């Protein structure tokens, strides 16, 4: 029965199981022979071998069966080469499960790669489970990942660019004793927003030169098919997109615009509380109790809560009125992103800027208005095209998850490989 079903159970191709030994600790030793007819070809002259010389054995770890470790023993023959002019006297036939001189079967290497890359398990955990070293387990994943990631990306219509923090910067000393950056604190990810390719690539750093270099390395035909580039309000990324993709429309993600408005609200609220109490806000302060209400969407807050918020900050005097002015500006920006035509975008943007101009005694609000005005064309395109950089943010969440599972990465190249494979 084991001989009949063993090959299928173990995922073996090209061999037949003829004996299984059960060890005291629950492990199994599986003996297999090549399942082929005829004589193999000599690797040098590529002609059929002569007569068999002897039987040899090769043993390697294999994919476990449940909790039982499996050792695969392949019985194969050494053949004599029958070609007189061939310099090779003899050779050993090769069988699919075990490569020449390998101590780990190919199915087990593939299984290790799946557990690391697809199941998001730490390399050390997988290596310990299969009783192999960390470099061996990582090499198995690296072989599969590099083959997959070497494929050129398919055409992309909407490209997202955003950064993620990879960890602490690492430096080394050059020959003259100067510190040289070896691993940057940031990685920039390029994501296929319109399609399903996910993370297309990562570059170290978040400079325009780094992103431009990656884009310039792509084929000209690929770059020409990029229609829209979504970024946050980063001048570096904007410069890179305009340099490498001058024909593409640049849009600013609405999340970052609203985030800038909520940061202004928090700054002004803290300043208002300090002006009233001479200290930071704390539990029990009416203004502090409204901090979350200020950041919520207006339509999601009950009318009674909105009325209580207005009464609270009006009672705080001029500083409280400044907080309410910033809250109105934030809601006007949200209203802007719900526009459906160019005229609505123009009118709502003008309303926002006019409101900020009427409250130019609030420096934080003036700064927000200047930022929005600087990016007004990119914001308008984002509204009209309905494009956001949410896919990039979701990819970066996965990148951070991979980093936490691995307990951090010392090698930036390994981090990019793991992130791209999973992203």
C-alpha positions as CSV (number, residue, x, y, z in Angstrom):
1,X,0.0,0.0,0.0
2,X,2.8,2.4,0.8
3,X,4.5,1.6,-2.5
4,X,1.3,2.3,-4.3
5,X,0.5,5.7,-2.7
6,X,3.8,6.8,-1.4
7,X,5.0,8.9,-4.4
8,X,1.7,10.8,-4.6
9,X,1.6,11.4,-0.8
10,X,5.2,12.7,-0.8
11,X,4.7,14.9,-3.9
12,X,7.4,13.0,-5.8
13,X,7.7,12.8,-9.6
14,X,10.0,10.5,-11.5
15,X,10.6,8.1,-8.7
16,X,8.8,5.1,-7.1
17,X,8.7,4.3,-3.4
18,X,9.8,0.7,-2.6
19,X,10.4,0.8,1.2
20,X,9.5,2.9,4.2
21,X,11.3,2.7,7.6
22,X,9.6,4.0,10.7
23,X,12.0,5.4,13.3
24,X,11.5,5.4,17.1
25,X,11.1,9.2,17.2
26,X,8.3,9.1,14.7
27,X,10.4,10.0,11.7
28,X,10.4,8.1,8.4
29,X,13.1,7.0,6.0
30,X,11.6,6.6,2.5
31,X,13.6,4.6,-0.1
32,X,12.9,5.4,-3.7
33,X,14.3,4.4,-7.1
34,X,14.1,6.2,-10.5
35,X,10.9,5.5,-12.2
36,X,12.2,5.4,-15.8
37,X,13.0,2.9,-18.6
38,X,16.0,3.0,-20.9
39,X,19.4,4.3,-20.3
40,X,20.2,8.0,-19.4
41,X,22.3,10.3,-21.6
42,X,25.9,11.1,-20.8
43,X,26.1,14.7,-19.7
44,X,29.1,15.3,-21.9
45,X,28.5,13.6,-25.2
46,X,24.7,13.4,-24.8
47,X,24.6,9.8,-26.1
48,X,23.0,6.9,-24.3
49,X,25.1,5.3,-21.5
50,X,26.6,1.8,-21.7
51,X,26.2,-0.7,-19.0
52,X,25.5,0.1,-15.3
53,X,28.6,0.2,-13.1
54,X,27.2,0.2,-9.6
55,X,24.3,1.4,-7.3
56,X,24.8,4.5,-5.1
57,X,22.6,6.2,-2.6
58,X,21.8,9.9,-2.0
59,X,20.0,11.0,1.2
60,X,18.2,14.3,1.8
61,X,15.6,15.8,4.1
62,X,12.1,15.9,2.6
63,X,8.7,17.5,3.2
64,X,7.4,16.3,6.5
65,X,4.2,14.2,6.8
66,X,2.3,15.9,9.5
67,X,4.7,16.2,12.5
68,X,6.9,13.4,11.2
69,X,10.2,14.3,9.7
70,X,11.0,12.5,6.4
71,X,14.4,11.5,5.1
72,X,14.4,10.6,1.4
73,X,16.9,8.0,0.3
74,X,17.3,7.8,-3.5
75,X,18.9,4.6,-4.9
76,X,20.4,5.4,-8.3
77,X,22.9,3.9,-10.6
78,X,26.3,4.9,-11.8
79,X,26.7,4.3,-15.5
80,X,29.6,3.8,-17.8
81,X,29.8,6.0,-20.9
82,X,30.0,3.8,-24.0
83,X,31.3,6.5,-26.4
84,X,35.0,5.8,-27.1
85,X,35.9,9.5,-27.7
86,X,34.1,10.8,-24.6
87,X,36.4,11.8,-21.8
88,X,33.9,10.9,-19.1
89,X,34.4,7.4,-17.9
90,X,31.2,7.2,-15.8
91,X,28.4,9.3,-14.4
92,X,25.6,9.1,-11.9
93,X,22.1,9.5,-13.2
94,X,20.1,12.4,-11.8
95,X,16.6,12.2,-10.4
96,X,14.2,15.0,-9.9
97,X,13.7,15.0,-6.1
98,X,17.4,15.6,-5.2
99,X,19.9,17.8,-7.0
100,X,23.5,16.7,-7.3
101,X,25.2,16.7,-3.9
102,X,22.2,18.2,-2.2
103,X,21.1,17.4,1.3
104,X,17.6,18.9,0.9
105,X,15.1,17.7,-1.6
106,X,13.6,20.1,-4.2
107,X,10.0,19.8,-2.9
108,X,11.2,20.7,0.6
109,X,13.0,23.8,-0.7
110,X,9.8,24.8,-2.5
111,X,7.8,24.2,0.7
112,X,10.2,26.3,2.7
113,X,9.9,29.2,0.2
114,X,6.1,29.0,0.4
115,X,6.1,29.1,4.2
116,X,8.4,32.1,4.3
117,X,7.0,34.1,1.4
118,X,3.3,33.2,1.2
119,X,2.5,32.2,4.8
120,X,4.5,35.1,6.2
121,X,6.5,33.0,8.7
122,X,9.9,34.2,10.0
123,X,12.9,32.6,8.4
124,X,14.3,31.4,11.7
125,X,11.0,29.8,12.6
126,X,10.8,27.9,9.3
127,X,14.5,26.9,9.5
128,X,14.0,25.5,13.0
129,X,10.9,23.6,12.0
130,X,12.7,21.8,9.2
131,X,16.0,21.4,11.0
132,X,18.1,23.4,8.7
133,X,20.2,26.6,9.0
134,X,18.9,30.1,8.5
135,X,21.0,30.7,5.4
136,X,19.7,27.5,3.8
137,X,16.1,28.4,4.4
138,X,16.6,31.9,3.2
139,X,18.4,30.7,0.1
140,X,15.4,28.5,-0.8
141,X,13.1,31.5,-0.6
142,X,15.5,33.7,-2.4
143,X,15.7,31.3,-5.3
144,X,11.9,31.4,-5.8
145,X,11.5,35.1,-5.1
146,X,14.3,36.3,-7.4
147,X,12.9,34.2,-10.3
148,X,9.4,35.7,-9.8
149,X,10.6,39.3,-9.2
150,X,12.9,39.2,-12.2
151,X,9.9,39.3,-14.6
152,X,9.4,42.8,-16.1
153,X,6.3,44.5,-14.8
154,X,3.2,44.6,-17.0
155,X,1.8,47.9,-18.3
156,X,0.6,50.3,-15.6
157,X,-2.0,53.0,-16.1
158,X,-2.1,54.5,-12.5
159,X,1.2,54.5,-10.6
160,X,1.3,55.2,-6.8
161,X,4.5,56.5,-5.1
162,X,4.8,56.6,-1.4
163,X,7.4,56.1,1.3
164,X,7.6,53.7,4.3
165,X,10.0,53.7,7.2
166,X,12.2,50.6,7.2
167,X,14.1,51.1,10.5
168,X,17.1,52.9,11.7
169,X,19.7,54.2,9.4
170,X,23.0,52.3,9.3
171,X,26.4,53.8,8.5
172,X,29.8,52.4,7.8
173,X,33.3,54.0,7.9
174,X,35.0,54.5,4.6
175,X,38.8,54.2,4.1
176,X,39.2,57.8,5.3
177,X,37.2,57.2,8.5
178,X,34.1,59.1,7.3
179,X,30.6,57.9,7.9
180,X,28.9,56.6,4.8
181,X,25.2,55.8,4.7
182,X,24.8,52.1,4.1
183,X,21.0,51.6,4.7
184,X,18.6,54.5,4.6
185,X,15.8,55.0,7.1
186,X,13.2,55.2,4.3
187,X,12.2,53.1,1.4
188,X,10.1,54.4,-1.5
189,X,7.5,52.0,-3.0
190,X,6.0,52.1,-6.4
191,X,2.6,50.5,-6.6
192,X,0.3,49.5,-9.4
193,X,-2.9,51.2,-8.3
194,X,-5.0,50.6,-11.4
195,X,-4.1,46.9,-11.8
196,X,-3.4,43.9,-9.6
197,X,0.4,43.8,-9.6
198,X,0.8,45.4,-6.2
199,X,4.3,46.5,-5.3
200,X,6.3,47.0,-8.5
201,X,9.5,47.9,-6.9
202,X,11.3,49.7,-4.0
203,X,14.2,52.1,-3.9
204,X,16.2,53.1,-0.9
205,X,15.6,56.6,0.3
206,X,12.9,59.0,-0.7
207,X,14.7,61.4,-3.0
208,X,13.8,62.5,-6.4
209,X,17.0,61.0,-7.8
210,X,16.2,57.6,-6.4
211,X,12.7,57.4,-7.8
212,X,13.8,58.9,-11.2
213,X,16.5,56.2,-11.4
214,X,14.0,53.4,-11.0
215,X,11.6,54.9,-13.5
216,X,14.4,55.6,-16.0
217,X,15.4,51.9,-15.7
218,X,12.0,50.8,-17.1
219,X,11.4,50.4,-20.8
220,X,10.3,53.6,-22.6
221,X,7.2,51.8,-23.8
222,X,6.3,51.0,-20.2
223,X,6.8,54.6,-19.1
224,X,4.6,55.9,-21.9
225,X,1.6,53.9,-20.8
226,X,1.6,55.4,-17.3
227,X,-1.3,57.9,-17.4
228,X,-1.7,59.0,-13.8
229,X,0.8,59.2,-10.9
230,X,-0.6,59.5,-7.3
231,X,1.6,60.9,-4.5
232,X,1.3,62.6,-1.2
233,X,2.3,66.3,-1.1
234,X,6.0,65.5,-1.6
235,X,8.0,67.9,-3.8
236,X,10.6,65.1,-4.3
237,X,8.1,62.7,-5.7
238,X,6.5,65.4,-7.8
239,X,9.9,66.3,-9.3
240,X,10.6,62.6,-10.1
241,X,7.2,62.1,-11.8
242,X,7.5,65.3,-13.9
243,X,11.1,64.4,-14.9
244,X,10.6,60.7,-15.8
245,X,6.9,60.8,-16.7
246,X,6.2,64.3,-18.1
247,X,3.1,63.1,-20.0
248,X,1.4,61.6,-16.9
249,X,-1.1,63.6,-14.8
250,X,0.0,64.1,-11.3
251,X,-2.6,63.8,-8.5
252,X,-2.4,64.3,-4.7
253,X,-4.0,61.7,-2.5
254,X,-7.0,63.2,-0.7
255,X,-6.1,61.4,2.6
256,X,-2.9,63.5,3.0
257,X,-4.8,66.7,2.2
258,X,-7.4,66.1,4.9
259,X,-4.6,64.8,7.2
260,X,-2.9,68.2,6.9
261,X,-6.1,69.9,7.9
262,X,-6.6,67.7,10.9
263,X,-3.0,68.4,12.0
264,X,-3.8,72.1,11.9
265,X,-6.9,71.5,14.1
266,X,-4.8,69.7,16.7
267,X,-2.1,72.4,16.7
268,X,-4.6,75.2,17.2
269,X,-6.6,73.3,19.8
270,X,-3.5,72.6,21.9
271,X,-2.5,76.3,21.6
272,X,-6.1,77.3,22.6
273,X,-6.0,75.0,25.7
274,X,-2.6,76.3,26.7
275,X,-3.8,79.9,26.3
276,X,-6.7,79.3,28.6
277,X,-5.2,77.1,31.3
278,X,-1.5,77.7,31.0
279,X,-0.9,74.0,30.6
280,X,-1.5,71.1,28.3
281,X,-5.0,69.7,28.0
282,X,-6.0,66.9,30.4
283,X,-9.0,64.8,31.1
284,X,-11.8,66.9,32.5
285,X,-11.1,69.9,30.3
286,X,-14.2,70.6,28.1
287,X,-12.0,71.4,25.1
288,X,-9.9,68.3,25.5
289,X,-13.0,66.2,25.6
290,X,-14.0,67.4,22.2
291,X,-10.7,66.5,20.5
292,X,-12.1,63.5,18.7
293,X,-15.3,65.2,17.7
294,X,-13.2,67.8,15.8
295,X,-11.6,65.1,13.7
296,X,-14.7,63.2,12.8
297,X,-16.7,63.7,9.6
298,X,-19.4,66.3,10.2
299,X,-22.2,64.0,8.8
300,X,-21.2,61.2,11.1
301,X,-21.6,63.3,14.3
302,X,-25.0,63.7,16.0
303,X,-26.4,67.3,15.9
304,X,-26.4,67.5,19.7
305,X,-22.7,66.7,19.7
306,X,-22.0,69.4,17.1
307,X,-23.9,71.9,19.1
308,X,-22.0,71.0,22.3
309,X,-18.7,71.4,20.4
310,X,-19.6,74.9,19.2
311,X,-20.7,75.9,22.7
312,X,-17.5,74.5,24.3
313,X,-15.1,76.4,22.0
314,X,-17.1,79.6,21.9
315,X,-16.9,79.7,25.7
316,X,-13.1,79.5,25.4
317,X,-13.1,82.9,23.7
318,X,-10.9,83.9,20.8
319,X,-8.6,80.8,20.9
320,X,-11.7,78.6,20.8
321,X,-13.1,80.5,17.9
322,X,-9.8,79.8,16.0
323,X,-10.3,76.1,16.6
324,X,-13.8,76.3,15.1
325,X,-12.5,78.2,12.1
326,X,-10.0,75.5,11.4
327,X,-12.7,72.9,11.8
328,X,-14.8,74.7,9.2
329,X,-11.8,74.8,6.8
330,X,-11.3,71.0,7.2
331,X,-15.0,70.4,6.4
332,X,-14.7,72.7,3.3
333,X,-11.8,70.6,2.1
334,X,-13.8,67.4,2.5
335,X,-16.6,69.1,0.6
336,X,-14.1,69.9,-2.2
337,X,-13.3,66.2,-2.6
338,X,-16.9,65.4,-3.2
339,X,-17.2,67.6,-6.2
340,X,-18.3,66.0,-9.5
341,X,-17.3,68.6,-12.2
342,X,-14.6,71.2,-12.8
343,X,-16.9,74.1,-11.9
344,X,-17.7,72.6,-8.5
345,X,-14.0,72.0,-7.9
346,X,-13.2,75.6,-8.8
347,X,-16.0,77.1,-6.7
348,X,-15.4,75.0,-3.6
349,X,-11.6,75.6,-3.8
350,X,-12.3,79.3,-4.0
351,X,-14.6,79.1,-1.0
352,X,-12.0,77.3,1.1
353,X,-9.2,79.8,0.2
354,X,-11.6,82.8,0.9
355,X,-12.4,81.4,4.3
356,X,-8.7,81.0,5.1
357,X,-8.1,84.6,3.9
358,X,-10.8,85.9,6.2
359,X,-9.0,84.2,9.1
360,X,-5.5,85.1,8.2
361,X,-4.8,85.9,11.9
362,X,-4.5,82.1,12.4
363,X,-1.0,81.2,11.2
364,X,-1.6,77.5,11.0
365,X,-4.6,78.0,8.8
366,X,-2.6,80.4,6.5
367,X,0.0,77.7,6.1
368,X,-2.7,75.1,5.2
369,X,-4.1,77.5,2.6
370,X,-0.7,78.0,1.1
371,X,-0.1,74.3,0.9
372,X,-3.5,73.7,-0.8
373,X,-2.9,76.6,-3.2
374,X,0.5,75.2,-4.2
375,X,-1.0,71.8,-5.0
376,X,-4.4,73.0,-6.3
377,X,-4.0,71.6,-9.8
378,X,-3.0,68.2,-8.5
379,X,-5.8,68.2,-6.0
380,X,-8.3,69.2,-8.8
381,X,-7.1,66.3,-10.9
382,X,-7.4,63.9,-8.0
383,X,-11.0,65.0,-7.5
384,X,-12.0,64.8,-11.1
385,X,-10.2,61.5,-11.8
386,X,-11.3,59.8,-8.6
387,X,-7.8,58.5,-8.0
388,X,-6.3,58.0,-4.5
389,X,-3.1,56.4,-3.2
390,X,-5.0,54.0,-0.9
391,X,-3.4,51.0,-2.6
392,X,0.0,52.3,-1.7
393,X,-1.0,52.7,1.9
394,X,-2.4,49.2,2.0
395,X,0.8,47.8,0.5
396,X,2.9,49.7,3.1
397,X,0.8,48.1,5.9
398,X,1.8,44.7,4.5
399,X,5.5,45.8,4.4
400,X,5.4,46.8,8.0
401,X,3.7,43.5,8.9
402,X,6.5,41.6,7.1
403,X,9.0,43.6,9.1
404,X,7.4,42.8,12.4
405,X,7.1,39.1,11.7
406,X,10.9,39.0,10.9
407,X,11.7,41.1,14.0
408,X,13.2,43.7,11.8
409,X,15.8,43.4,9.0
410,X,19.5,44.2,9.1
411,X,19.8,43.7,5.3
412,X,17.9,46.3,3.3
413,X,18.1,44.1,0.1
414,X,16.5,41.2,2.0
415,X,13.8,43.5,3.2
416,X,13.0,44.8,-0.2
417,X,12.8,41.2,-1.6
418,X,10.4,40.1,1.2
419,X,8.3,43.2,0.8
420,X,8.0,42.9,-3.0
421,X,7.3,39.2,-3.0
422,X,4.4,39.8,-0.5
423,X,3.3,43.2,-1.9
